[in-house]
Amino acid sequence: MPTTPRIAISGAGPGGLVCARVLQQHGVPVTVFEREAGAGSRSQGGTLDIHEDTGQAALREAGLFDRFLALSRPESQEWRMYDRRATLIRHDRAGEGDLSRPEIDRGQLRTLLLDSLAPGTVRWGRSVEAVTPLPQGTVRLHLQGGADEEFDLVIGADGAWSRVRPALSGALPVYSGVAMVEAHFDDVDRRHPGIAHLVGRGTMSAKAGRHSLFLQRNSNGHVRAYVMFRGPEDWHAGLDLADTEAVRARLLAQYQGWDESLLDILRANEGEFINRPMFVLPVPHSWRRVPGVTLLGDAAHLMPPVGVGANLALLDGAELARAVIGHATVDEALDAYESVMLPRGIENATTAQQMLAALMPDTDSDEAAFPDALWPDNGPIDADADAQPAHAD
């Protein structure tokens, strides 16, 4: 570009950080605003399967693929599926040298991206509250505490409840009809051998009708469980969610008749249950071009967590950075980026909702079949602590 644009990214998730990394590789300065107080201020969520044609392509563009491989777990591409009687129905293993979708802990991926940025790129504890497009084509960024700054390009990489999205679209996330409750197990091979047997080296699912249970192995012997069922958003009405035993009793009642080994997922978890109702953006979601403002990842196309969202966020971030680098103006860059990202997001969101309907049918049938279309390219949990928050904040 004739002059270097002033670029701000709202949100230090994978998509925003890979965008910042690619921009800096090409000498374009960028500032990332993040509401968290620091890099280690909270857990970053579970494990992500990074796909060859999307997330891995973005990491290659960022020059980080080899470092990603060193941290990833190709063996965790293993998948086991059970019915509610704990009968193993299907067991898929990754072939020797298969790197099509190795797993990595979300926290490890974020640290990898943060360490690749110039010092001071991320302004911690600086939450973006809103953005205002200005008549001359620049954008005013309103920060927590009343401070304002002006930029030529503001990128909303701030997830489901984006504060940048209202400048482009009035769309808001809506409840999908599927409740999701998270639980945790530490030192699983020693302390919870039954759970370790169920999950193996990768992911395990058990399903019957409206109810499913998922386990995912993370690094260092940690396993995350996801209890998913069709039901109202207020399924916990009358419960104190901090009362672990009361929540446990309510969930056990939901899964009455399931095998005892599967019920141990609800009985033996460590710490509180975390309620994460599943929200999605309406499909299709798009907007008319607004000078100087765009979105990526969940801010643009929040969809059911079926293994696609984080990969698209990474790809969005890398492609947006390439568009900025390769075009003469910000407007041209956004035209090029959104002309690809928006239809791709709509296509993937449509497919993700179809996958969710297949995984979580609105029926009490005992059928446990897992649609062949979902094997082996997509795992049903894109485990992100921010992607499906309990509420807007």
C-alpha angles and dihedrals in degrees: 000000000000089000128023109254121230103240129191127185120199109212134030098226124126095277096049093044096049088049090053091047095053092046092051092048086062095045097258112138118225138176123214117204115203129179094210115098094232146338093278100038095110144005112279098215133255137306127316129205105220111211124222098232099042121018095026091048089055092050090050089052088051092051091241104106097106092049089049091052091052090058099037128097111223090176089064090072084088114117132195126187126194137179120232090273089061092249110153106239102172136008121188123185130189114250122241108288093007108155098163095119114356117179128243131178110255091231091054091050092049092049090050090054095043092050090054094060129088113264112272095022092122118059103206121208092022109119120193107229100180144332130228121200110221127216094249091059098260124114131232114220115208111207131196110275095036102282118139129200131182125227139174092225130022117189119200106215091149102117136230098345096040118181090201096054096076089067088064108023142015091217117128130189115264130202111266096210092251121107119208126194122187127213135175141220125190130200085009100177093057103030102032109028092162091057090045090054092051096049099038112185097324137010133343130192132185120185143173123169112308094355132079138168123203132189124190126188114224126185125288096033095298122140127189122204126205119198108199129182141154111255146104121309089243094055086135095057110151093019130110101226088209089062097088096186093051091050090047091054092050092050094046088054089054091054099042111153096028120128116279092239090058093044088058085073086068096037105045106042120129118237129353127333113250117219112219111170109198115249129186137184118243115269122260098035117177140131144205115265115273114193113251099004133093142147138226137188120358091352087066104031115010106185139165112296098255099140097278109087102074091043092053091047091055092047092046091052095050094044093048091052091049090050092052091048094046103046134071097230139025090243092055090047093052092046089054094045099044093044087066103028099050099054090040090052092049092049093049094043090052091051092045092054090049089051092050090051090052093046095044108028119186092243139093093227115139090224111132100184116140112213111253089225088071095055122122107337100065131042114205099234122061091186107215123152091206101039094071106028122179091240144348114277 
